[in-house]
Amino acid sequence: MYLYKITKENKLIDIKEISIKKEKDLQNLCELNIDQIFSLKFVKSEFTVENFRIDTLAYDVSNNSFVIIEYKKDKNFSVIDQGYAYLSLMLNHKADFILEYNENCKNTIKRNDIDWSQSKVIFVSPVFTGYQKQSINFKDLPIELWEVKQFDNETIYFTPIRPVGAVESIKTISKESDTIKQVSNEIKIYSEDELLINTNEDIKDLYFKLKETILNLDNQIVFKPTKIYLAFILNKTNIVDIAAQKKSLKIWLNLSKGELLDPENLLRDVSSIGHHGNGDYEIQIENEENFDYLVSLIRQTINKKNKGK
């Protein structure tokens, strides 16, 4: 990748990458901006349990789960071994993690408030080896790699490294490791196939058509299966959430009541009732009859979210 600054004369000036000198500098930057970078809540820096020191303990409010963040400059570490060691530590010391949260955050949580199955580890580093990137190529791995680059124009970017064509489960190698087996029995990464398993073929076809349409509306939209629904995320904010049911798709649009124009009056106001997806609007479709109208509502949602950036 080549980065340049464009001058008034339309000339290009190189923007050079500069090294991040200390892991601690990277840690401080991430902790101060943890919500903006990772959409997480900061809990504790340098959290120690037994002989383990966790760089950053964070909390994922959307999934009600803990997230461990580790910062690396040394390339010589095993993503799988270290990641699962931290997750095993968490699952075997749940009370310590809850206590640390309650001592450092304004609100308090109880053991049953937490979805331990959604726990994960994030490694942040200026560079990962090809071996490390390849090692995360499992469809159900609760470990993420984030690469960070800093430049001489006071710019920095963070990018998650996505598994490519991951079809194998981490459970295929769990027999070789008691730690992986133990963690895999409790932590669950949900896939698109699992969330569509009880859906009939017509609704699956409808879902895949809608998915392709949404992703084509903005090339920055990211698709992510969660425990309850299939999320479409733009600028770290859920735009559309879809729950695939046996004979229909239940869809939530993430805007507040009064923000969407709905001349056909097909949207349901769920602002004052409990519901799974994000936003105050819900719509259910069983066929393609209102497909184009639904897409127009999704476009509205994207446009309003982009204006609010």
PLY file of the C-alpha trace (Angstrom):
ply
format ascii 1.0
element vertex 309
property float x
property float y
property float z
element edge 308
property int vertex1
property int vertex2
end_header
0.00 0.00 0.00
1.29 3.46 -0.95
0.03 6.59 0.81
0.48 10.13 -0.46
-0.55 13.63 0.47
-1.98 15.67 -2.42
-0.63 19.25 -2.57
-2.46 22.27 -3.99
-0.39 21.84 -7.12
-1.74 18.28 -7.45
1.63 16.79 -6.59
2.03 13.69 -4.45
4.17 13.63 -1.33
5.05 10.33 0.32
3.47 9.59 3.68
5.91 7.31 5.44
5.17 4.66 8.02
6.89 5.19 11.35
7.52 2.53 13.95
5.59 2.23 17.18
8.48 2.20 19.63
6.89 0.67 22.73
4.03 -1.73 23.38
3.01 0.52 26.27
2.53 3.48 23.93
0.22 1.39 21.79
-1.62 0.15 24.87
-2.18 3.68 26.21
-3.49 4.86 22.85
-5.91 1.94 22.57
-7.18 2.24 26.14
-7.88 5.96 25.75
-9.81 5.32 22.53
-11.16 1.83 23.13
-14.76 2.70 22.30
-13.84 4.43 19.05
-11.49 1.67 17.85
-13.15 -1.52 19.10
-16.62 -0.40 20.29
-15.76 -1.73 23.75
-15.92 -0.43 27.32
-12.64 -0.05 29.21
-12.49 -1.96 32.51
-8.89 -2.33 33.72
-5.28 -1.95 32.61
-2.67 -4.50 33.70
-5.20 -6.86 35.29
-3.43 -9.75 37.06
-4.95 -13.17 37.82
-2.68 -15.87 39.22
0.53 -15.63 37.19
-1.12 -14.02 34.16
-1.06 -10.30 33.45
-3.74 -9.12 31.05
-2.77 -5.93 29.20
-6.32 -4.58 28.87
-9.57 -5.96 30.20
-12.59 -4.65 28.29
-16.31 -5.34 28.15
-18.53 -5.76 25.11
-21.84 -4.15 26.11
-23.64 -5.34 22.97
-22.83 -9.01 23.71
-22.59 -8.78 27.53
-19.16 -10.39 27.46
-15.56 -9.78 28.48
-12.81 -9.10 25.95
-9.09 -9.47 26.64
-6.74 -7.26 24.59
-3.03 -8.01 24.26
-0.43 -5.82 22.52
2.55 -7.36 20.73
5.68 -6.14 19.00
7.46 -9.49 19.13
6.48 -11.76 16.25
7.48 -14.93 18.07
4.28 -15.96 19.84
1.53 -18.45 19.17
-1.85 -16.82 18.58
-3.72 -20.03 19.35
-1.77 -21.10 22.44
-1.74 -17.68 24.11
-5.30 -16.84 23.12
-6.74 -20.02 24.54
-4.61 -19.74 27.67
-6.18 -16.34 28.39
-9.70 -17.61 27.68
-9.16 -20.63 29.91
-7.95 -18.29 32.66
-11.11 -16.23 32.32
-13.49 -19.18 32.38
-11.78 -20.62 35.47
-11.79 -17.28 37.35
-15.12 -15.75 36.44
-15.64 -14.23 39.88
-12.35 -12.30 39.62
-13.39 -10.76 36.31
-16.81 -9.77 37.66
-15.25 -8.25 40.79
-12.79 -6.25 38.70
-15.62 -4.91 36.53
-17.73 -3.93 39.54
-14.80 -2.16 41.21
-13.89 -0.13 38.12
-17.20 0.61 36.39
-20.16 2.71 37.48
-22.77 -0.02 37.06
-22.53 -3.51 38.56
-23.03 -6.88 36.92
-23.83 -10.35 38.22
-22.57 -13.72 37.03
-25.82 -14.47 35.18
-25.70 -11.11 33.38
-22.68 -12.22 31.39
-22.73 -14.30 28.23
-19.47 -16.17 28.73
-19.97 -17.95 25.41
-19.17 -14.68 23.61
-15.80 -14.08 25.32
-12.86 -13.37 23.04
-9.22 -12.27 22.84
-7.89 -9.49 20.59
-4.19 -9.29 19.68
-2.99 -5.88 18.45
0.36 -5.59 16.67
2.14 -3.53 13.98
2.76 -6.75 12.07
1.71 -10.39 12.13
3.59 -13.18 10.39
2.01 -15.20 7.62
1.91 -18.17 9.98
0.01 -16.18 12.60
-2.51 -14.95 10.02
-3.00 -18.48 8.73
-3.47 -19.84 12.25
-6.76 -17.92 12.72
-8.32 -19.50 9.64
-11.08 -21.29 11.55
-14.78 -20.46 11.31
-15.36 -20.53 15.08
-12.21 -19.02 16.58
-12.78 -16.59 19.52
-9.54 -14.77 18.69
-9.06 -11.65 16.56
-5.92 -10.08 15.09
-5.80 -6.29 14.58
-2.90 -4.77 12.67
-1.94 -1.17 13.44
0.16 1.22 11.33
1.38 4.71 12.26
2.45 7.37 9.77
4.52 10.56 9.87
1.50 12.82 9.19
0.06 12.00 12.63
-2.22 9.35 11.17
-2.80 5.84 12.44
-5.04 3.05 11.20
-6.32 -0.17 12.72
-7.50 -3.02 10.55
-8.86 -6.43 11.60
-7.36 -9.41 9.81
-10.23 -11.55 8.55
-10.06 -15.34 8.14
-10.07 -16.25 4.45
-12.32 -19.09 3.33
-12.51 -20.54 6.83
-14.51 -23.78 6.77
-12.77 -25.90 9.40
-13.75 -25.77 13.07
-11.16 -25.26 15.80
-12.69 -28.37 17.35
-10.94 -30.46 14.70
-7.66 -29.88 16.55
-9.11 -29.69 20.07
-8.27 -33.34 20.76
-4.62 -32.33 20.80
-5.13 -29.70 23.50
-7.11 -29.95 26.73
-7.18 -26.14 26.94
-8.71 -25.70 23.48
-11.21 -28.46 24.21
-12.25 -26.90 27.52
-12.66 -23.41 26.06
-14.45 -24.66 22.94
-17.05 -26.40 25.10
-18.03 -23.08 26.67
-17.30 -20.37 24.09
-19.39 -20.29 20.95
-18.78 -18.41 17.70
-21.98 -18.35 15.66
-22.04 -18.87 11.92
-24.48 -17.87 9.20
-25.32 -21.53 8.53
-26.31 -22.10 12.15
-28.61 -19.08 12.19
-30.33 -20.32 9.02
-30.63 -23.96 10.05
-34.36 -23.86 10.90
-35.32 -21.71 7.91
-37.08 -23.17 4.88
-35.47 -22.95 1.44
-37.70 -20.13 0.15
-36.82 -17.92 3.10
-33.14 -18.78 2.72
-33.28 -17.63 -0.90
-35.01 -14.45 0.20
-32.40 -13.87 2.88
-29.43 -14.32 0.52
-31.00 -11.93 -1.99
-31.46 -9.35 0.76
-27.94 -9.90 2.09
-26.39 -9.34 -1.34
-28.52 -6.23 -1.85
-27.54 -4.70 1.50
-23.83 -5.33 0.96
-24.04 -3.66 -2.45
-25.60 -0.50 -0.99
-22.32 0.58 0.58
-18.94 -1.13 0.19
-18.08 -0.27 3.82
-20.86 -2.45 5.22
-19.57 -5.44 7.20
-21.58 -8.62 7.77
-21.38 -10.37 11.14
-23.38 -13.33 12.53
-24.21 -12.94 16.23
-25.92 -15.19 18.76
-29.45 -14.00 17.91
-29.35 -12.30 14.52
-27.31 -11.56 11.41
-25.92 -8.04 11.66
-24.95 -5.57 8.94
-22.57 -2.96 10.33
-21.47 0.39 8.93
-18.87 2.54 10.71
-19.05 0.19 13.72
-22.82 0.75 14.03
-25.48 -1.85 13.29
-27.59 -0.69 10.37
-29.79 -3.74 9.82
-30.27 -6.86 11.94
-32.01 -9.94 10.53
-33.42 -12.93 12.39
-34.18 -15.82 10.05
-37.32 -17.67 11.14
-38.86 -20.78 9.64
-41.29 -18.97 7.33
-40.19 -15.33 7.44
-37.40 -12.83 8.03
-37.72 -10.50 10.99
-35.74 -7.32 10.36
-34.79 -4.39 12.59
-33.68 -1.01 11.28
-31.40 0.91 13.61
-32.97 4.35 13.80
-34.91 6.02 16.59
-38.68 6.42 16.49
-39.69 9.23 14.14
-36.55 9.14 11.97
-37.83 6.88 9.17
-40.38 7.83 6.53
-42.74 4.87 6.07
-45.56 5.91 3.70
-46.73 2.30 3.30
-46.98 1.96 7.11
-45.31 -1.46 7.12
-42.95 -0.84 10.01
-43.77 -1.84 13.57
-42.81 0.52 16.40
-40.85 -1.52 18.96
-39.41 1.47 20.83
-41.28 0.63 24.04
-41.10 -3.17 24.00
-38.27 -5.67 24.32
-36.75 -6.93 21.07
-33.53 -8.51 19.89
-32.26 -6.24 17.12
-31.03 -2.65 17.26
-33.34 0.30 16.59
-36.99 1.19 17.07
-38.29 -0.23 13.77
-39.22 -3.82 12.95
-40.57 -5.36 9.77
-41.35 -8.97 8.87
-41.36 -10.30 5.30
-42.35 -13.71 3.95
-41.76 -13.16 0.22
-40.53 -10.60 -2.30
-43.79 -8.62 -2.38
-42.38 -5.67 -0.40
-38.69 -6.32 -1.15
-38.01 -3.09 -3.05
-39.84 -1.04 -0.44
-37.77 -2.65 2.31
-34.57 -1.81 0.42
-35.69 1.83 0.22
-36.11 1.85 4.02
-32.63 0.38 4.44
-31.24 3.09 2.13
-32.90 5.70 4.32
-31.26 4.17 7.38
-27.81 4.16 5.78
-28.14 7.75 4.57
-29.22 9.03 7.98
-26.42 7.14 9.72
-23.86 8.52 7.26
-25.09 12.07 7.82
-24.76 11.58 11.55
-21.07 10.54 11.40
0 1
1 2
2 3
3 4
4 5
5 6
6 7
7 8
8 9
9 10
10 11
11 12
12 13
13 14
14 15
15 16
16 17
17 18
18 19
19 20
20 21
21 22
22 23
23 24
24 25
25 26
26 27
27 28
28 29
29 30
30 31
31 32
32 33
33 34
34 35
35 36
36 37
37 38
38 39
39 40
40 41
41 42
42 43
43 44
44 45
45 46
46 47
47 48
48 49
49 50
50 51
51 52
52 53
53 54
54 55
55 56
56 57
57 58
58 59
59 60
60 61
61 62
62 63
63 64
64 65
65 66
66 67
67 68
68 69
69 70
70 71
71 72
72 73
73 74
74 75
75 76
76 77
77 78
78 79
79 80
80 81
81 82
82 83
83 84
84 85
85 86
86 87
87 88
88 89
89 90
90 91
91 92
92 93
93 94
94 95
95 96
96 97
97 98
98 99
99 100
100 101
101 102
102 103
103 104
104 105
105 106
106 107
107 108
108 109
109 110
110 111
111 112
112 113
113 114
114 115
115 116
116 117
117 118
118 119
119 120
120 121
121 122
122 123
123 124
124 125
125 126
126 127
127 128
128 129
129 130
130 131
131 132
132 133
133 134
134 135
135 136
136 137
137 138
138 139
139 140
140 141
141 142
142 143
143 144
144 145
145 146
146 147
147 148
148 149
149 150
150 151
151 152
152 153
153 154
154 155
155 156
156 157
157 158
158 159
159 160
160 161
161 162
162 163
163 164
164 165
165 166
166 167
167 168
168 169
169 170
170 171
171 172
172 173
173 174
174 175
175 176
176 177
177 178
178 179
179 180
180 181
181 182
182 183
183 184
184 185
185 186
186 187
187 188
188 189
189 190
190 191
191 192
192 193
193 194
194 195
195 196
196 197
197 198
198 199
199 200
200 201
201 202
202 203
203 204
204 205
205 206
206 207
207 208
208 209
209 210
210 211
211 212
212 213
213 214
214 215
215 216
216 217
217 218
218 219
219 220
220 221
221 222
222 223
223 224
224 225
225 226
226 227
227 228
228 229
229 230
230 231
231 232
232 233
233 234
234 235
235 236
236 237
237 238
238 239
239 240
240 241
241 242
242 243
243 244
244 245
245 246
246 247
247 248
248 249
249 250
250 251
251 252
252 253
253 254
254 255
255 256
256 257
257 258
258 259
259 260
260 261
261 262
262 263
263 264
264 265
265 266
266 267
267 268
268 269
269 270
270 271
271 272
272 273
273 274
274 275
275 276
276 277
277 278
278 279
279 280
280 281
281 282
282 283
283 284
284 285
285 286
286 287
287 288
288 289
289 290
290 291
291 292
292 293
293 294
294 295
295 296
296 297
297 298
298 299
299 300
300 301
301 302
302 303
303 304
304 305
305 306
306 307
307 308
